[in-house]
Amino acid sequence: MSDLHWKSAAKLVKGFAKRKFSPVEAARACLAQIERHEKSLNAMVEIRPEEALAAAKASEKRWLKGEPQGPIDGVPTLIKDLLLVRGWPTLRGSRTVSPDQAWDQDAPSVARLRECGAVFLGSTTTPEFGWKGVTDSPLTGITRNPWDTTKTPGGSSGGSSAAAAAGYAPLTLGTDGGGSIRIPAGFTGIYGLKPSFGRVPAWPLSPFGTVAHVGPMTRSVEDSALLMNVISQPDARDWHALPYDGADYTEKLKKGIKGLRIAYSPTLGYVDVNPEIARLVKKAVKVLEGLGAHVEEVDPGFADPAPIFRILWWSGARALLGQLPPEKKKLLDPNLADVVEQSYSIGLDDYLGAIKERGALGTKMRQFMERYDLLVTPTLPIPAFEAGKLSPADIDGNGKWVNWTPFSYPFNLTQQPAASVPCGFTSGGLPAGLHIAGRMFDDRTVLRVSHAYEQATTWHTMQPKGF
């Protein structure tokens, strides 16, 4: 049972059903892995072994009766510390949030997981309020990448990505407001899906507005599809949520991709990409062609929307933190405090203008995607860089983390489903990701193509040395 922490959720569930191993054994294996490696990674905020083992024992009884509560009953699961978990403090990586609160509600995705019998092991780290593309905060310190602990795992769901890559649990939840699922998935060699906006209900809604999504982060595409079956179920608290369609996201995973039309844009027309990353992504696109997809190298034809994104994101930071009293502002991440200060120069005309430009970008991409089923790019233009840094030394300035994440935030603005699937390693042993964006509402095709690529390669089977 020593390798149970590396098994996928799908394999665990099959093993529970056949009584090859139990939810208690799986929980213990994952908790042991956390204990072995947490000191070097710092991916966890809360670790709840007693609660986890009690939940696992209850799950074990259900499986012995042949009465599991749902498709992931008994599966070890981790929750990003931006999502409410009943009975746990959700401090959002910030010293400004008081732990002395009721903490009596689950976020929608957490509620659905609990109803299905998932075993919650604990919560994962986030930068303060999930504001940036790396994971460190004044509250929890620096989270590190299991492939090289001197490097960042990305962010803002870096705790979830590091934990998944290190074998802490097969299922983790993340949030994505500008790439916060896909950036860390790319840097740590796991799979991460940002579903169509509204596909996974969220509450409370993100202070950063309608760019923010909730989604799965796993070591396999199948596990993300399995998780989507649970977390996409309805919750009346989210008034942005899409109508529930009862989709089974695992149903067409193995259909193949022959005949699909794929647009391949190596740079979106304006991004400077590291040569090693560019080569790995180009090889991945050749695999898609070999699987029968029709690939055309073409840019979608929009200018870098970073100015639009920054206005909306910076305004969200101001709405969230602008009224903090001075003594609490002093507790903030200094770079986040600077973003709040910068936001005071954004006027109403600027904000409304950004919304208008965002609408034009959304329209352009809806029209572009009429000709293609998917658009593929690199997930990131660079490999993971030094942990504890906001940006690589040669990519800095007032853009903060936005300057080095040019492939992710455009698709938060357009709200399309998008994913990162591992596509190789640099000469330095760091993962690279292939970014797959689909038509709005067509999450299943993104999963299907991701699965086809994953199954045609071996990158998803790799484990960090020493883990």
N, C-alpha and C positions, 0 to 999 in steps of 0.2 A: 504493500500500500504506500510505499515511500514516494511514488510519483503521482499520487492522486491530485496534487496541487497543479500539475501540468495538464491534466485532462480537460477537455472542452466541456462546456455545460451539456451539450448534446450527448457526449459519451457518458458523463456522470449520470444523467437521467436514465439512459439505457441500462447502466450498471445497477442503479437503484432498483429498477423494475425487475431485473433478473437476480437480484440479491447477491451480486458479485462483491459489492461493497456498500457501505451505508452512508447517509448524510453526515452522521457523526464522524465517521472516518475521514470523509472529505473535508469537513470543517476543521478537524484537528490537523490534517496535513497542511491546509492553507494557513492556519494560525501558527504552526511551527515554521513555515516558510517566512511569514512576517517576522517572527521573533528572530530568525537567523539573519535577516538582511535589513531590517528597518533602520538600524543604527547607521548603515552606510547610505541608505536611500532617502530617508526622511519623507516618505510618501503618505504617511498616515497622520490624521489629526486625532481621531478617536479609534481605539481598538477595544472591542467589547467581547472578550472571549466567553464570559459566563452567559451572556445573553445569546451569543451565537450557538453555543453548545446546547442550551435549553431549546432553542428553535430547531436545531438539528435533531435532537432527540424526539421532539414532537413530529417532525417530518418523517423520521424513521418509523415511527408507529403507523403513520398513514400509509407509507409504502408497504409495510408488512401486511396491512389490511387490503392492499391493492386499491387504495383510495387517495391518490395524490390530489392536492388542492389545485394544481395547475401544471403547466408544461415545464416549469423550472422549480418545482417543489424540492427543497433541500439543497439547492445549488448555492455555494458561497458567493456573496455579492458585496460590492463596495459602492458607496455613494459619495459623490463629490460634495464637499462642504459648502456648497451654495444651495443645496436642495434640502428642504426641511425633512427631518426624521423625528417622528414622535418620541419624546423622551430624551433626545440628545440635543445638546446646544449646537446650533448652526451659526458659527461665528464669522463665516465668510472670509476667513483669513485676516480679520481686522481686530485690532485692540480697541476700536471704537464701539464694538458691539458688546453689550453686556450679556454675560452668560446667565444672569439672574432674571430669567423669563420663564413663562409657562412651558414652552416647547411642547405643545399638546396637539400638533397637527403634522400630518405627512404631506409633502408635495404630491401632486397627482401621480407621477411616475413611481414614487416610493410607495404610495398607497397601493398601486396595482401590484407591485412586487410583493408587498407584504401579504396581500390577499391570495397570491399564488404560492405562498409558502417559501419564498426565497429566504436564505439564511444571511442576515446582515452581520458582517464581520466588523465593520467600522466605517469611518468616513475618511476621505482622501483630501490632500492638501490642494490649495488654490492660492494664487496671488490675491491680494486684497480686493474683494468684490469681483474677482475674475477680470480685472481690468487690462491685463497685458498677456503677451504671448510666451512668457516664461513663468516658472513657478517658484517664487520666493515671497516671503512677506515678513513684516515686523513681528507678527504673531508666531509663526511656525518655522521661520528660517528658510534655508535653501533645500529644495528637493532636487535629487540628482538622477541621472540617466543610468540605468543598469548596464548599458553597453559600454559606458565609460563614465565613471562617477565624477570625473572632473567636468563633465558636460551637462548642459541643461536637458531635461526631458521635454522642454517646450511648455506651453500653457495655453489657456489657463487651467485646463484639465490635466496638468502635468502629474499630479498625484495619482490620478486614475491610470494614466498611460504607463508610468513607471511601475505601478503595482501590477498591472496586467502583464507587462513585459517580464517582470521578475517572478511571475507565478504565484502572486498573492491570492488571486481569485480569478475564475474564468469570466465573470461578469462584472463590469464596472459601468457606472453612469457618469456622463460628462455633460457639460453645457458648451454652447458654441455661439458667441456673439460676433466674432470676426475671424474665426479659425480655431477656436479654443478646444475643439475635439480633433480636428484634422492636423493642426500644427503638432501637438504632442504625439499623435498617432504616427505621423511622418518621422519624427525624431527618434521614436522608440521602437519602430518596426512592428506595430500592431495595426489592427483594423479599427477605423473610427468612421461613423456615419453621422452627418448632420442631416436629419430628415427635412422634408419640405416644411416650411414654417407652418405651425399649427397642427402638424401631424401627431406630435406628442404633446398632450396638454401640459401647460405649465402654470404654476401658481405658488407664491405671488409672482406676478409678471416681472421680468427683468427691468431694472431702472434704466437700462440702455435701450429699451424699446423693442421695436419689431424686427430687429436684426438677430435676436437671441433665440436659440433653439436648444432643446434637450435631446440627447441621443445616446446610443450604445457605443461602448469602447470594449473590444474583445480581442482575443488572439485568433479568432476565425470568423469568416463572414457568416457561416451558418449560425454561430452563437449570437451575432448581432441581429440576424433575422428572427431568431427565436425570442430574443429580448424585445424586438419591435412588436411581436405579437402580443406582448404583455403591456408595454408602456404606451402603446398607441390607443389603448382603450379609453373611452370617453370620461371626462370629468367636467361637471358643469361650472366649476370655478373659473375656467379659462374661456373668456368670451371671444378670444381669437381662434379657438380650436376649430379644426376642420371637422365636418360631419364624419362620424365614425362609419367606416365602410366594411368593417369586419374582415379585412384582408388577412390572408395567411402569407406572411412574408417568406416562409420557407418553401412554399408550394412550387414555384417555378425556378428555384435556384439552379437546378441541374438541366435546364432547358437548352443551354448553349447560347451562343451569340451569333451564329451564322446569319449573315444578311443584315445585321444591324449597321446603321450608318454612324460612324464616329468621326467627329472633328478633332484633329490633333493640333494643338497650338503650343509649340515649345516655349514661347515667351509671352503670350498674349499680345505680342507686337511691341512690348516696351520694357520687358524685364531682363536684367542681366543675370544669367544663370550660371552657377558653378559648372565647369566643363564635365566633371565626373558625374554630377547629378544629371546633367543633360544627356550624357551617354546612357546612363542606366534607364532613364525614362524612355529614350528612343528605342532601346532594346525591348522594353515592356510593351511598347506600341506594336513592335514587330510580332510579339506573341499574340496580341489581339488580332492582328491580320492573319496569323497562322491559324487562328481559331475560326476564321471565316467572316470576320467583320470587314466592312468596307471602310477603309480609313482614308481621310483626306486631310492633308496638312493645310490648315487655314486658321487665320486669326478671327475672332468674333467681331473685331472692328470697333472697339470702344477705347477711349483714352483712360489712363489710370484714374480710377474713381476715388483715390485716396483722399483728396480734398473733401469730397462728399462724406465719406465715412468718418473722417476726423471731426467734422462739424457735428455730426449726429452722436458720435461716441463721446466726444468732449462735453457736449451738452448734457448727455446722460450722467456723466460724472458730476457735473455742476448741480443737476437736479437732485442727485443722491447725497452729495456731500457739501454743497455750497453753503448750507445753513448750519453746518457744524459749529459749535462754539470754539473759540481759539484754542482752549486747552485740549480739545479732542483733535483738532486739525494737526496739532503737533505730534499726534500719535500715528499719523498716516505715513505710508510709504512716501518718501520725499518726491519721487517721480510722479506719483498719483496726485500729491498735493500740487505739484507744478501744473499738471493737466487741469486741475480745478481752477488754478489761477489763470491759465491760458484761456479757459472757457469764458471768462468774463468779457473778453473782447468779441465774442460771437453775439451778433444782434439778431433781432427777430427776422429781419429781411434775409440775413445769411441762412438762418435755420429753415425758413420756408423755401428759400432758393435751393437748398440742399435736398429738401423733400421733392421738389419739382424735378431736379436733375436725377434723383434716384428713380423716380417714376419713368423718366425717359430711358434710363439704363435697363430697367425691368422690361419695358416694352421692346427695346432692341433685342434683348436676350430671348424673350418669348418668340419673336419673329425669327431670330437666328436658329432657335431650336425646332422650328417647323421643318427645317431641312436636315436636321441631325437628331439621332436618338440620344447622343451623349457628346460631351466635350471633355477631352482629357488634356491634362497639363502636368507639370511637376506639382507635387504638394507644396514644396518649398524650394527656393532657389539655392539654398545652402544646406550643408549638414549642420548638426547640432554644434553649438559653440559653448564657451565657458559658462559653467553654472554660476549664478549670482549676478550675471550681467544682463542688462535690459536689451542690449543689441550687440552684434559683433562690432569690433572697434572701427571697422571701415564703413559701417552702415549706421549712422547716428543722426542726431538733429532733432528738430521739433516734432518730427513724425513719430518719435518714440519707437515702439515695436512695430508700428504699421509699415515702416520702411522696408522691413525684411520679410513681410508676409503677403506679398502682392497677389498670390494665387488663391488666397482664401477669402478675404473680406469682400471681394466683388460679389460672391455668391451668397453672402449674408444680406447684402443690399438687394439682390434679386430674389432671395428667399428660396432658391432652387435646392433640391436635394443634392448633396455632394459628399464624397467619401475619400478617404486615403487608404490605399492598400499597399503593403510593403513590396518594393520592387528591386531590392538589392542592397549592397553595401559599398561604401567608399573604400579606397585603399587603406584608410585609417580605421576601418571596422565599424563605421557608423551607418545606420539605416538610411535609406532613401524611400520616398513615397511617390506613388502614382495617384494623381488627383482625378477623380471621375465625377463630373457634374451631369445631372440628368435634367430632363424636362420637369417643369413644375408639376408636382403631385405624383410623378412617376418614380417613386422610391424603389419600387420592385425591380425596375430595369437596372438601376444603379447597383443594387444588391446582386442581381443576376450576373452582370458583367464583372463585378468584383469577384464573385465566386468562381467564375470561369477562369479568370486570370490566376487567382490564388491556386486553384487546383492544377493548373498547367505549370506551376512553378513550385519551389520548395522554400521560399523566403519565410513563409508563415510558420514553418516548422523549426526555425532557428531559435536557439536559447542563448542568452548572454552567458559568457564564460563565468563559471563560479556560482551560478544560480541553479 
